[in-house]
Amino acid sequence: MAYADAQSGAVILDGDGEATIILAGTVTKGDLVGYSSGWVRALATTAGVIQARCVAGEDGVSGQRIAAYFDYAVIGGARFSGATAGGALYAAEATSVGKYTQTAPSDSGDSTKIVGYMMSATVAFVTPGYVNDSTV
């Protein structure tokens, strides 16, 4: 089975660094969230990189206050399938805002920041608050 991020069905199994943010766009529980004129879904694409800073702790829409995890979140449920345990996670590119991928973005200027690792085929350990100065 190939890796897939359904961007739905996430269950936050554990988390730390919880804070309240005010959204500037729609998010789904478990989405990678960054800041660009407000808190929105993260994206690795060159033309519009939005670095991952936290994980959405709940669904929400623009103007709504939601819980978010800045240190780490363990995400299970039906969000992920077919992942490689131990494999790195990155913010996805193109139109996959807020999603994760196990393939490092490869276009010049893309964000290649590792945002976490898969603990199993269906459970992710996401560390968006970790800063790695060697990446975009």
Buried (B, 14 or more C-beta within 10 A) or exposed (E): EEBEBBBEBBEBBEBEBBEEBEBBBBBBBBBBBBBBEEBBBBBBBBEEBBBBBBBBBBBBEEEEEBBBBBBBBBBBBEBBBEBEEEBBBBBBBEEBBBBBBBEBBEEEEBBBBBBBBBBEBBBBBBBBBEEEEEEB
